[in-house]
Amino acid sequence: MPMYHSEQRQLAAARKKRPDPLVTLHPETAKRLNLIEGEWVKVTTPQGSIRMRLNVSDTVDMRMADTDHGWWFPEREQADPSLFGVFESNANLLCPDGSEFCSPEIGSWPHTALLCRVEKA
């Protein structure tokens, strides 16, 4: 992993290894959804949608989509409305953050297992 959380996206060597945010689907899932490796896709939950490039791998279960997190684009405009593209591909936008979703037992929000839809962008 060339990045750590949202850090090091501005480093040329790290971006060379991982130039785009990825969502990984199982090959059979991608085929069923008529999605092709390398194309831009939209990942959507009830909270919002993001754009990511499709990675296809049998390392994920056919029922799962594994998204990179913490994405922003240091090469983009810093000022509003772009803010380094932070709202385009950041998986945090898919997670609920309302107080009603916060677990009193662990004091955190669900962010590792959410229902989503993946489709052509």
N, C-alpha and C positions, 0 to 999 in steps of 0.2 A: 504494500500500500504506500504510494508516494505521498499521500496527504494524511494529516491527522486532524480529525474533526473538520473544522472549516479553515484550518491553517495550511499554508504553503502552496495555495493555488496560484500565487503570484510568482513562484519560482519556476523558471524556464525548464529546468530538468524534471521537475515533478509534473508539470503540464505536458511535457513531451511524453511521459509515460502514461498519463491519463488526461488527454486533452478535453474530454467531454464528460458530463455526468451520465452515469449508466444505470439502467434498470435491467436486471437479469431475469430472463424467463427460461423455463425448460423448453427444449426444442419442439416437443409435441404441443405445448401450449402456444408457442409462437406460431406454429403451423396452423393450429385450429383457429387462431385469431387473424390469420393471414398477414402476419407481421414478418418482416425480413430483418435479419441482423444488420446493424449499422444504421438503420433508418431512425429518424426522430419520431418518438411516440409521446402520447399524453397519458400520464398517470393521474387518476382522479379518485378522490374519496369524498365523502359528504362535506369535508372542510375546504376543499379546493383542488386545483389541478396544477401540474408542473410538466415541463418538457424534459425528456431525457433521451439519450441515444440507446437503442436496444442492443443488449448483449444476450446471446443465446448460449446456454450451458446446461448440461445435465447435472450440475452440482446443486441445483435448487429443485425442490419438489415441484411437481406439475401444477400444484395448487397455489404456488407462491410467486410473488414478484419481489425481488430484492433490490432496493434502491440505494444508491449512494446518498449520503447525507451531507449537509453543510456546504452546498455549492454556491458559489458566487463567481463573478467573472472580473478579475482585477483589470483586464484590458478595456473594460467598458467605462462609460461616464460615471464619475463619482457622484455628481449632483442629482437631485430630483429631476425626473421621475425614475431614472435608471438605478441609481444607488448600486452600481456595479452588477446589475442584473440579479440581485439577491432574491427577487420574487419570481424568477423564471424557472429555476431548476432545484430549488432548495426543498428537500423532502420534509422539512419542518412544517411547511405550509399544509401538509396533508394530515397533520396531527391535531386532535382537539386540544384546546387549552383553557376551556371554561372551567370555572371552579366546580361545576357539577360533575366533571369528568375526573377530577383529581382523587386518587385513592387515599383515603384516610390512613390505611394501613402502611403504605410506603411513602406517602407524601409526594407522589409524582403522577404524571399523566401517561396514558398508554401511548407508546411510540414505537413498539417493536412488532406489533401484530394488529394490523388494521385491514379491513376489507377495502379493496380497491378495484378499479377497472383500468385496463391498459388497452389503448386503441391508437390507430394512426393519428398523427398530429395534424 
